[in-house]
Amino acid sequence: MKSASCVMFISFLTNALLSTMKVVIGFFSKSSALVADGIHSFSDLITDVVALFGNVLARKPEDKKHPFGHGRIEYVTSAMIGIIVIMIGLFLIFSVVQKEIEIPSKIVIVVSLFTIASKFIVSRYLIRKGRELDNQILIASGKESSTDVISSIVVLIASILIQFEGYFHPFLYADKVASVIVGLFIIHTGFMILKENISILIGEKESNTAYYEEVKNIILESELIHRIDNLIIMKYGYFYSLTVEVSMNSDLSLKEAHDEIEAIEQKLKQKNERTKYIHIHMNPYYE
């Protein structure tokens, strides 16, 4: 959990430098597209702040009112990221459409190349770490950063095309068009982040097939378990919650069945530290 906060802090510093550089240089070089791209990076900065805050809250232990802990704050936080990103995209498009056309400096090309390389490295890093730690906040932030790479490529193309506006007049609008495209990218990313995390909040089952098979195999190792009648895996932030129904011999004593279920629960928790909440219901076995 601490490593997730460390990753987000690195992303925060990177986005702070890149967003400031793009907005300042874009303003002085008269490039609306670069300013828009800077705002896009600034949206990364905002989401990183929200993500860091959510990651801290998600680590709060369970209490009487929250027996499964506070892990789902992670998904609420990611959904908030989606809403923020959508709002930034809409504002950006509206402001660019109202602005007069200006021809940007050639320095925009150099800045775009630098930001493309920087953001690509950061986005891959966030997504990789998010998958390693199975952290939705990191993955959401990484996806937003990867969209920033694409938007920077759009800005680069527009910056090159507008240099030839004397030969082909429509190229004069390249900077404005690029700004709108960047805004649409931002909106799309925000929508996808929002959609994904709302689904989890509603109660979507965990889709990690490797973990599902791991749980299944541990349970069926028991000689007293004939079959698994039902297995539902849910996520509460960092931790997993298991709801299981198993069939056992009907002639077993209550103590024998209880002791075996206790042993299975211990094995599940020892195998994976993220397996925290387990409820196993016993059914009498019939052919």
N, C-alpha and C positions, 0 to 999 in steps of 0.2 A: 504493500500500500504506500509505503514511504517512497519507493522507487517510482511510482506513478506520479507523485507530487514533484519529484526531482525532474522527471521527463517534462512535465508541464512547465516547470520553471525555466528550463532550457528553451522551450518553445516560446515562452513569454518574452524572454530577452531578445531572441532572434526576431520575433515579430515587431517588437518595440523599435529596434534599429531599422528594420526594413520599411516599416510603415512611415516612420518619420522621414527617412531618406526619400522615399518616393513622393510623399506629399509635398515636401519642401522643394525638391528639384522639379517636380511636375508643375508646381505653382510658378516658379521663376522661369521655367522653360516653356511656359504657356501650353502645357499638354494636359487636356482634360482627362485623357485616357490614363495617363500615368497617375494623376491625382486620384482617379477612380480606383486604379489598382492599389494605390496607397491606402485608400479607405477600405478596400477589400482586405488588405493585410491588417489594417486597424481592427477590422471585424474579428480577425484571428486573435488579436490582442485582447479584445473584450471577452471572447469566448474562453480564452485561456484563464482569464481572471475568474470568470464564473465557474469554470471547470475546477480550478484549484479550490475554490470555496466549497463546491459540491463534494469534492473528493474528501475534504476534511470532515464534512457533516456525515458522509456515508460511512465513516469509520466509527461513529458512535455505537456503543454496544446496545443490545436489546434491553428493554425495560418493561414495566407492567403494561403500558399501553402499546408497546411495539415489541411483541414477543419474537419477531423475526428480524430484529435490529432495524437499522435505518438505511440499509443498502440501496433501497429503491430511490433514494435521493439522487443517486447517480443518474437514473433515467430521467427524473424530473429536471435535473440540471442540463442534461443533453437536449431535452425538449426545449428548455429555455434558450439554449444556444441556437436551435433551429429557428425560433421565433425572432430572435435578435438579428440573425443573418438575413432573414426574409425582409425585415423592416429596413435594414441597411440597403439592400438591393433596390427596393422600391424607391427609397429616398434618393439614391444615386441616379437612377434613370430619370426621375422627375427633374432633378437639378441640372443634369447635363442637357436635356432637351431644351431648357429655357436659356441656356448660355449661348453667347455669340461665338462664331467660328474664329479660331486663331491657329496660326501655323507654329507648331512646336520646334524647339531646337534639336539638333542632331544628337545632343548629349543623352536624349531619351533612349536612343538605341543602345548605348553602352550600359545605362542603368537597367534597362529591361533584360539584357543578357546576364547581368550580374544577379538580378533578383530571381530569374528563372532557375539558375544553378543553385542558389541558396535555398529557395523554397522547395525545390525538388528533393534535396537532401533532407530537409526538415520534415516534409510530409511523409517520406518513406520511413524515416526514423520513428515518427509518432505512430503510424499504422502498425509497423513491426512490433514496437513495444506494447501497443494496445492489444495486439493479438497474443503476444507472449504472456501478458498479465491478465488477459481477458477483461480488459477495462474499456467500457463503451465510451467513456469520456475521451480517452486518448484516441480511439478510433474515429470518433466524430470530429475531433479537432484536426486529426490527420487528413481526413477526407476534405475538410474545408481548406486545408493548406494545399492539397493537391489540385483543387479547383483554382487556387491562386496561381499555381504554375501555369495552368492553361490560360488564365486571364492575362498573365504577363506575356505569354506568347502572342496573344491577340494584340496587345499593346505594341509589341515589337514589330509585328507585321504592319500595323497601322502607321507606326513611326517611319518605317521605310517607305511605304506607299505615298505618304503625304509629301515626301521630299521630291516626288515626281509630279506634283499637282500642276506644274507648268506645262507638262506634256499631255496630261489627261485630267481635265477639270474635276470629274467626280472624285478623284483622289483627295480633293480638298476636304471632303466630309469624312475621311478615313478615321480621324481622331474621335469625332463625335460618334460615329457608328461603333467604333471599338469600345467607347465608354458605355454605350447601351448594352453591347454584348457582355461586357464584364458584369454589368448589373444583373442581367439575366442569369449568368452563371451563379452569381451569389444567391439569387432567389431559388434556383433549382437545388443548390446544395442545402440551403436551409430547409426546404420542403422535404428532402430525402431524410435529413437528420431528424426532423420532427415526426415524420411518418414512422420511421424505424423504432423510435423510443416510445411513442404513444402505444404502438402495438405491444411492446413489452409491459408497459404500465397497465394495460387492459388485462393482461394475463396470458401472454403468449408462452407456450411451452419452450423449454430450452432445446435448441437444435444441434447441440454438440453430440454427434453420433458416437464419437470415440469415448466420451465420458459415459454415455448411456450404456454402451457395451461393457465398459469397465464395471459399472454398478451391477448390471445384470449378471455378469460372470461371478462376481463376489457372492451374490445372493445364492446363485445356483450351485456354488461349491458345497453348500450345506447338504448333507445326506437326508436331512429331515424336511427339506423343501422339495416338493414335487414339481411345482411350476410357479411362475409369476403370473398372476391374473391381471395385474394392472401396475403400471409404473409411470408416474408423472414427476418430471423434474422441472423445478422452477428456479429462477435466480433472484436472489435478494442482494443486488450489488455484487460484492466480491464472493458471497457464499451461495451454496446450493441448498435447496430444500427438496427432500424426497418424500413422496407419498406413494406407498407400495402396498399391494395386496398379494399375499402368497398363500398357496394351498399346502397344508400340512396334514399328517395323519390324524384322523379324528380320535384315535385311541390314546394320543399323547396326553399326559397330565398337564394341567395349567402351568405348573412350575417348569416342566421340561420345555414346553413351547416358549415360555417367557425367557428362560435362560438362553435358548438358541437364538431368539430374536435379539437379545442383548449382545450376544457374541457377534452377530452379523453387523449390528450397528457399530460396534467398536472397530471391526475390520474395515468398514466403509470409511470411518473417520480417520483411521490410521493410514489408509491407502491414499487419501486425498484430503489435505488440510482444509480445503474449501467446502467439504461436505460437513455441514454443521447442523441442519435441522432435518431430522428423520422421523417419519411416522410409518410404522409397518403394521398392517392389519392382517390377522390370521384367519383364513377360511378353512373349513374341513375339506379334505381331499376326497374327490369322487372321480371314478374312471370316466 
